[in-house]
Amino acid sequence: MLLTIILGIILIVLGLWGMLSQKNIIKIIIGFSIMDTGIHLLILSIGYIKDRTAPIMNQAVQSAGQVIDPVPSALVLTAIVIGLAITALMLTYAVKLYEIKGSLEISDFKELKW
């Protein structure tokens, strides 16, 4: 469990660094996806309780005290779908920007700068 928390934090920091330090739009989108995966790992590892089972009631599970909380898993599942949709939207914008300008470097887009 500690390993997944550390891995999640490393992925969040790595993705944030990738988003802030890169000039290529595709690399920024990849950084966003890496950070998103780190957040999912962190939420799942925080919601995990040792020596408990999945929240599926059957003959092996006698009481509700033997299962983990299903809410973090449900939130992560929803966040994965939302993250996929946002990534697809960002990639669509990147394709359109490349069609208009012929470049994916942020420094080539000066029309909207202050």
C-alpha positions as CSV (number, residue, x, y, z in Angstrom):
1,M,0.0,0.0,0.0
2,L,2.8,2.4,0.8
3,L,4.4,1.6,-2.5
4,T,1.3,2.5,-4.4
5,I,1.0,5.8,-2.5
6,I,4.6,6.7,-3.3
7,L,4.2,5.7,-6.9
8,G,1.0,7.8,-7.2
9,I,2.8,10.8,-5.8
10,I,5.7,10.3,-8.1
11,L,3.4,10.1,-11.1
12,I,1.5,13.2,-10.0
13,V,4.8,15.2,-9.7
14,L,6.2,13.8,-13.0
15,G,3.0,14.7,-14.8
16,L,2.9,18.2,-13.4
17,W,6.5,18.7,-14.4
18,G,5.7,17.5,-17.9
19,M,2.8,19.8,-18.2
20,L,4.7,22.9,-16.9
21,S,8.1,22.4,-18.6
22,Q,7.2,21.2,-22.1
23,K,6.5,23.4,-25.1
24,N,5.0,20.7,-27.3
25,I,1.2,20.4,-26.9
26,I,1.3,16.6,-27.3
27,K,3.8,16.3,-24.5
28,I,1.7,18.5,-22.3
29,I,-1.3,16.2,-22.9
30,I,0.8,13.2,-22.1
31,G,1.9,14.9,-18.8
32,F,-1.8,15.5,-18.0
33,S,-2.5,11.8,-18.6
34,I,0.4,10.7,-16.4
35,M,-0.8,13.0,-13.6
36,D,-4.3,11.7,-14.0
37,T,-3.1,8.1,-13.5
38,G,-1.2,9.1,-10.4
39,I,-4.3,10.7,-8.9
40,H,-6.2,7.5,-9.6
41,L,-3.5,5.4,-7.9
42,L,-3.4,7.7,-4.9
43,I,-7.2,7.6,-4.4
44,L,-7.3,3.8,-4.7
45,S,-4.4,3.3,-2.3
46,I,-5.9,5.6,0.3
47,G,-9.2,3.7,0.1
48,Y,-7.6,0.3,0.5
49,I,-7.8,-1.5,3.8
50,K,-5.5,-4.4,4.5
51,D,-7.0,-7.9,5.0
52,R,-10.4,-6.9,3.6
53,T,-12.1,-8.1,0.4
54,A,-13.9,-6.5,-2.5
55,P,-17.3,-5.1,-1.7
56,I,-19.2,-8.1,-3.2
57,M,-21.5,-9.8,-0.8
58,N,-21.4,-13.6,-1.1
59,Q,-21.1,-16.6,1.2
60,A,-17.5,-15.9,2.1
61,V,-18.3,-12.4,3.4
62,Q,-20.4,-12.6,6.6
63,S,-20.5,-8.9,7.6
64,A,-20.0,-5.5,6.2
65,G,-16.9,-5.0,8.4
66,Q,-15.0,-7.5,6.2
67,V,-15.1,-5.4,3.0
68,I,-13.4,-2.2,1.8
69,D,-15.3,1.0,1.1
70,P,-16.6,0.9,-2.5
71,V,-16.8,4.7,-2.9
72,P,-13.2,5.3,-3.8
73,S,-13.3,2.6,-6.4
74,A,-16.5,4.1,-7.9
75,L,-14.9,7.6,-7.9
76,V,-11.8,6.3,-9.7
77,L,-13.9,4.5,-12.3
78,T,-15.8,7.7,-12.9
79,A,-12.6,9.8,-13.0
80,I,-11.1,7.4,-15.6
81,V,-14.0,8.0,-17.9
82,I,-13.9,11.7,-17.4
83,G,-10.1,11.8,-17.9
84,L,-10.4,9.8,-21.1
85,A,-13.0,12.3,-22.4
86,I,-10.9,15.3,-21.5
87,T,-7.8,13.7,-23.1
88,A,-9.7,13.0,-26.3
89,L,-10.9,16.6,-26.4
90,M,-7.4,18.0,-25.8
91,L,-6.1,15.7,-28.6
92,T,-8.9,17.0,-30.9
93,Y,-7.8,20.6,-30.2
94,A,-4.2,19.7,-30.8
95,V,-5.1,18.2,-34.2
96,K,-7.1,21.4,-35.1
97,L,-4.3,23.6,-34.0
98,Y,-1.8,21.7,-36.1
99,E,-4.1,22.0,-39.1
100,I,-4.3,25.7,-38.7
101,K,-0.7,26.6,-37.8
102,G,1.3,23.6,-38.9
103,S,3.0,23.4,-35.5
104,L,2.4,22.1,-32.0
105,E,4.9,24.4,-30.2
106,I,3.2,26.8,-27.8
107,S,5.6,29.6,-28.8
108,D,4.2,29.6,-32.3
109,F,0.8,30.6,-31.1
110,K,1.0,34.4,-30.3
111,E,-2.5,35.5,-31.2
112,L,-4.0,35.0,-27.7
113,K,-1.0,36.1,-25.7
114,W,-1.4,39.2,-23.4
